[in-house]
């Protein structure tokens, strides 16, 4: 796991996260999960009719970057429902793995949050409860694309709260006009980068597949075929992907830094101080970057690669209820409460996220924001992360391959061939 005009907005999300899935099943059709079903309502119920269990108390997992939002929404929830809430910091990308280990033992959070690409793995292992009590409200209130993103095998599981992709942040004091191509980025970088002074024309997480997907997909690569559903068709090493990765490799000239030395904190500091002129990053950095640069901050779609419009990865970040929670009603109430229009607007205010709630998207807070329009434009040219369980087998091989190409100058084709084979091997050993 931004938006301006309504027409652009709706189109953006509809195109960005078009995952093939039918509408969610009714609660009566959904599969039983480990939580005690006797404590939950059997059909979709209005919020006012759902009450937390006596003595309920909740633990919520949240990212460090978005903790400020969850601390605030937890206070509001406790004030309304008299249910204590404890927030623990766990990176969203780690939560399904941690839930696998801690869920059955009763050590996991009651409500978790992770990008939609991990849903297939979580749902297949019965780690999360279906969104049954609030299915009607959730489906009605959020974009169609976000609902598809949090639905797996026709069952609605998630409570969407943000749509995410990334774009190009730039410092207007250094970059007078946003570059249209990566050739422009390279040309500018040659005039700005000074390794001795730790000044770089552009910086991004060069070892992270999420941010480097444009160099794979824009010129014809992909993760899995058939819109991300065919695990046997791997496209990270096809001719198109290799063409884009050669552009990626060429940028080392203006970012002579090892991938392991580029962390979010380091990059955040350098961009905020003006020592990095451009940064590929997501809307979660918007509030901090606005505070650091003020009206010097610019946001634009990702520059073209190989003459083609850059394609980024898109994700839907959503709340999910732990299937092993002792308090399923309270947990579902929190997931619903923390994903409403008001909650999503608060999240936008705190960290600059892109809402999925239809009314939030139409609000002046979103439509009048000049930065959100750039994210919306990029979202139109993004692809949803595959949500099949095998997506979990992709990250490690590719995140190991990219540093080989970036740090060590290894041949992109041979390196990605090896990563593709590793993914195939993992897929063939994965449980069905």
N, C-alpha and C positions, 0 to 999 in steps of 0.2 A: 508489500500500500504505500486554473481558476476561471471565474465565469463572469461574463459581462451582460450581453444582450440575451434576452430570453430565447430567441430563435437559435442563436449560436450555442447557447448553454445546453438546451435540450438535445440539439444535434450532436454536440460534443460527446455527451455521455452515452447517447444511444449508439454512436459509432465506436466509441472507445472500448466499451466493455461488452461487446456483443458475444456473449458466451451462449452456445446452443444449449438451451434447457427449457423445459416446459414449465408451466406455472406450478407453484408449490402445492403439494397435496394437502387435503384437509387433515385436521388433527386425527380424525378417526381412521385415516389411512396410513398414518405415519408409524414407523417402526418403533417398538419399545426400546428403551435405553436403560442403563443401569440405575438411574434415579428411581425412587419409589413413586410409581405412577399414581398411587392413591392420594398423594399430597397435591396433585395438580388438577386443574380443571380440564375436563375432557373436550371441550369445544372452545372455539375462539370466544374470548370474553372481553368485555370493555374493561379499561384500566380500573375504573372505580369498583368493579366487582372482584378484583383480584386482591387478596390480602396476604401480607407476609406471614410466615409461620410464627407461632409464639416463640419468643426467645431467639429469633433469627439474628444472625450477625454475618456479615459478608467480608470476604477478602477478594480484592480486585487486582489483577495484574495489569500493569500499564508501563509504557516506555518512559524512560527518563525525559525524553524531549517533550512529551505531552502530559507529563505529570501535573503541571499547573492546572490544566483543564480538569483532570479527574479528581484532584483534591477539591476543587470548587464544586463540581457536580455531586461528589460524594456528600459534601456538607448539605447541599440542597436536598438530596435524597433522604439523609438522616433526619433533617428537619421535618420533612413531609411524612415519612413512614416510621420514624423512631427506630430505625434499624442501623446499628453501628456499622461503619464501613472502614476497613483497613486497606490502604493502597500499598502494594509492593511493586518494586521496579523489576520488570523482566522484559527484555527485548521482544517485540512481537514475533520476530522470525524464530525465536527460540521457544515460544510458548507451547506449540504442539508437541515438540519433543519432551519438554518438561512435563506437560500434561500426561503424556504417555506413561511417564515414570511415576509421577506423583498423584495422578487422578485416582487409580484403584486403591492406593494406600491412604487416601483421605488427606493428603498434604497439599493438594493443589488449590488454587484460587477457585472461588465459586463462579466468577465471571472472568473471561479471558478475552484477549483481542489479538487477531492476527490477520495478515493479508489473505485474500480469498484463494490464493494458489495452494494454500495448505489445507483447505477445507476437505478435499477428497480424502486425504490421509486421515484427518480427524474423524470424519463421518464414517469412513469404512471401518475404523476401529471402535466405533460407538463411544467416542470420547466426549461428544457434545450432544446436547438435547435439541430436538427440533424446536423451532420457534412456532409453537402452536397457539398459545394464549393470545398472542398479538399478531398473528399471521395476517389478518385482514387489515389492521392498521398499518403494519409495516409495508405491505404490498401497495396499499393505496397511497401512502405518504411519500414513497421514495421512487427514484427513477427506475425505469424498467431494467436498465443495464445493471444497476446496483443489486436489484432483486435477483437477477440471473446470476450475478457473481456470488451471492451467498446462498444459492440453491444448488444442491447436489443430488443427482438421481431423482429429480422431481420433488425433492423435499426441501422446504425452506428451513434453514438452520440459523442464519445470522440476523443481526440487527444492524444494518449498515449505518455508518456514521461519517465516512469520508471517501472520496474518490481521489486516487493519487497517481500522478505521473510527475515528471520532472521537466524543467526547462532551463534556459540559460540566464542566469543572473549576471549583470555586468555593472561596473562602476562607471557612471557617465563622466566622471572627471578624467578618466583614462581612456575610455572607449566612447568616442563621440557618437557613433552609430553602431547598433548591434550588427555583428557580422552575419552575412547571409549564408556563407559557405565555410567549411572547415579550411579551405584554402585561405580565406580571409583571416581565420583564426591563426593559422600558421604564420601568415605574413605579419600580423600584428605582434604575435609572440616574439618574433625575431627582433623586433624593435624594443620590446618591453622587458623580456626575461633577462634577469641577471642573477645567476645562481649564487654568486658570492654574497649578494645583498639579500638573498632569499626573496626575490621578486619574480613573479611568474605571470605570463600573459593569461594563462588559464590553468585551473586545477580542478580535478574531480577524482573520485575514487577509482583509480585505474585498475584495481584488482577485483572489483565487484561487478559481476555480470549484470546486475540490475541497471546500473548506470551506463554500462557499455553495450547494452543490447542494440542501440542505434547502429553501432559498427558491425553488428551481425545481421540485423533485419533489413536495414534501409536498402541495401543492394541485393537482397534476395534470400538471405538466410532466415532460419526460424528455429524454434526449439523442437516442437513436435508438429507433425503434419495434421491435416484435416482439422484446422482451427484449434490445434492444441490437444486433440483427443487421441491421436495415433502414436502410441509410445514407440512403435517400431520404425517410424519415419522420423529420423533425427536430422535436422538441417543446419546444425551449428558449424559444420565443416564443408558445406557445399561451396560451389564456386562464388556465389554471391556473397556469402559470409566472409570468405577469404579476401575478396576485393575490399570490403569494408574494413576488415581487420588490418589491412596494409595501411589504410588511412590512419587508423588508430595508432599503429606502430610508428608512423612518421611523426606524430605529435610529441614523441619523446624529446625531440629536438628543442621544443619550447617549454617542456616540463621535465627537466632532467632530475627527477626524483623517483626513488624506488617506490613501488606501489605500497609496500608495507609501512612507509613513512608518511603516507597520506591518510590521516584520520579525520573524522568529522570535526573534532575539536581544533586540530591544527589548521584545517582549511577554513573553518569559521573565523578563527583569529586572524589569519592572513588576509582573508577577504574583507573583514571588518576594518582592518588597519590600512587597506589600500595597497597592500603588497601583492595581492592576487587580483587581477583585473576582471576575470570572468570565472564563473563556477557553474558546473552542471549540478543542479540540486532540486529538491522538491519543495512543495509549499510549506512544509513544516519549518523551513528556515526563514520564511518571509517576515514574520514578526521581528525576529532578531536582526535580520539584515536591514529592515526598515529603520530600526532603532539605531543601528550602527552608521548607516549611510544617509538616511533621510531622503531628500529629493535627488540625491546623486545616484540612487538605486534605479536600475532598469531591469526589466524582465522581458525576454523574447523567446520565441520558439527556437528549438535546437537548430543550428546551422545545417545546411544540406550536406550530404555525403555522396560523393560520386555523382553529383548533379541531381540527386533525388531527395525529396522531402524526407527529413529524418523521422524514423519510426521509433518511438520509445515504448517501454513496458508500462502498462496501466494495471492498477490494482484497486480493489475495494477493501477498505479496512472496516472491520465490523466487530461488534461484540458477539460472543458466544457463551452459552451457559454450560459449565462443566457437568457432564452426565452423572458424576458421582457426588454432586453437591448435596448437603443435608437440607438445604433450604431452596428448593427449585422455584417456588413461587416468588420468594424475595429476590432471588437471582434474576429471574425473568423480568420482574418489575424494574430492577435496576437497569438491565440491558435496554429495556424499552425507554425508561426515564432518561438514560444517558445518550439516547439517539434521536430524540425528538427534534423538532424545528429549533426550539430555543437552545437545546443542548448543542446542536450542530453550529448554530450561530456563535455560541460561546466558544466552541472549539476553534472556529474560524478567527474569532477575535484574539484568542490566546496564541495560536500557532500558525494561523494562515491556511488552514485546511480548506479543501473544496467540499462543500456539502453534497449529500445525495438527496436530502429532503427537498421535495418539489417547491414548497413554499419558501424555504430558506434560499433556494436558488433564485427565486423571483424577488427577494428582498433587496432594498436599496443598498444594504450593507455589502451585498455580493455584486450586484449589477453595476454599481458605480465605482467599484474598485479597479483602477487602471492596471494593476498587476494581475488580477485574476483573468483578464482577457487573454493574456499571453499563455497562461496555463490551459485555458479553454481551447485555444488554438492548437496547442501541442497535444491536448487530449484527443482532438479529432484525428490526429495522426499517430495514435498509439494503438498497441495491441494488448489485449488482456493476457495476463499470465495464465498458462494452462492450470487447471485445478485438479487434474487427475493425480492420484497418489504418486505416480512416477515423477512428478515435478520435483519432489523432494530429492530425487537422485541426480538432479541437474546441477545444483548449486556448487557442490564441492569440486567436482571435476573441472567445471568451467572456471571457478574462482582460483583453482590451482594452475590452470592453463594460461590465464591472462597475465599473471606475473612473469611466467616464463617468456611470453612474447614481449612484454613491456620491459622487464628488468634485464633479461638476458639476451634479448634480440633473437630468440628462437624463431624458426620458420612457422608462420601461422598455420599453414596447411598441416604439417606433421604434428604440430602441437594440438590442434583441434581434432585431428583424426584420433589421436590418443584419448582425448576427453570424450569424444563421441563413443568410442569403444567401451570406455569405463561406464558411461551411462547405460549402454546396451547391456553390459554385464550385470549392472545393478538392477536394471529392469527385469531381466530374465530370472533374477534371484528373488524378486519382490513377490510377496504374497498377493494373491488375487482376492 
